[in-house]
């Protein structure tokens, strides 16, 4: 290609892209894509100028258009979600662009010779591309048409490339993200593959084997990236196998605990409920080393459904983990339910709903529950043998949905009935959460912790997003309390002497309060706030010490006041 002479004089520019169709919430952008970030590190260490970009299709096309005259190659990460979008984008780009286009990612595992025509890319590289992408681009840079391992060619299929020793490759660098601006979330992966074989899981259905990075390598990466950071970080362990090996996990926890003496960070991971039930003491160790949010697979409230998935956990295990996390004080525990999955009937849907409500009742303020429809991922048992699960796949390629409508139904339920069931489930869950808050069942310390995590680390759980943040008084109260931490206190934080000498401060604006709901004494207290100590205010209002304490306790419980040492 005639642009090669230009790139030979400079570092060839490569753009690695993970894109999805328009999706509500766009959470995938916050998490980013460690795969393309790792590939960018390999390219940048070997003479290329590579940047990684994660975003929706329209934004990705706008960026490519802006940079097209300087690009040597565009490399797309292709998974089950975005395959149709990637194909459409490449077909458009090939008509008007002059750079190489390469496809990689997990979806390539199931690609064959016929996909050369479907995607029209210059290369489809199957497997983990730390070596093969660099080799392919370097060859093209020097005018060589070398075929690399894992490359699909006309008349020749290819095997998926798996790597074992990750220490041979460069560590991902956050600054390799295009237009990088530091945000709290920092994604880290500790292993590839999965030892479990859940019927709905891509990793379990397709991975060759579990390949773990050494604990030393993981901690070294975290330390390096934290050293380059400028603010508090939220480490997001993206693999779902962190808790597979107890001794390895303990070693990692010890290292994280040590790092937290030098860096301000907290962390998230996924964990298997069966593992946690067998090793309950590790929950405490995980929390002590900085874990503030954990996800476990819930999937269904029906034992029969969980057994059909090969989940290796039963509803009682999930309940036990929730109770343990509540007891140990974990700030947030999240779980997902599949609606319209294996063996789904009206009966299993009701079992799931009641199980979820019981879990909420067992741990007010702890759980962040979500739902999905079944995704028929290639290579999984559900994809290969849906009839064994009483499932009918209406759209095996997942083209007609962006998580907003099911692509399968069961023998007992139609597509519409499954969609309606999901809405019903979410309504019942959100109603129960709101009732817990309105009835004062959620401990104030748990609410305060959620605000601390949101404000300092950008972690917003379900209770925060859908209840706390929408309550104007509550939001003003905890925002000020956390922003001025150490300068102001809540009523129950004051000692005996402070309950006389500290100054009453109004926590919220009068505009946020329905004055008609205040008593005469409450209104007078708010009007005089900011000028007198508690003892002076009691004298001003002609109240006994006991009556003043009663008044301030009630107002504190309604988030209207806090206290400061000075005016």
Helices and strands as residue ranges (DSSP letters): H 4-9, E 12-20, H 27-31, H 34-44, E 48-56, H 57-67, G 68-70, E 71-77, H 83-94, E 100-104, G 106-110, H 114-119, E 123-124, H 132-141, G 166-168, G 174-176, E 185-188, E 191-192, H 202-206, E 211-212, H 215-227, E 233-237, H 246-259, E 265-271, H 273-278, H 281-288, E 291-299, H 303-309, H 315-328, E 332-339, H 346-362, E 367-373, H 381-384, G 386-389, E 391-393, E 408-410, H 415-438, H 444-457, H 462-466, G 468-470, H 472-483, E 488-489, G 491-493, H 498-501, E 503-506, G 510-512, G 515-517, H 520-528, H 534-540, H 545-557, E 561-564
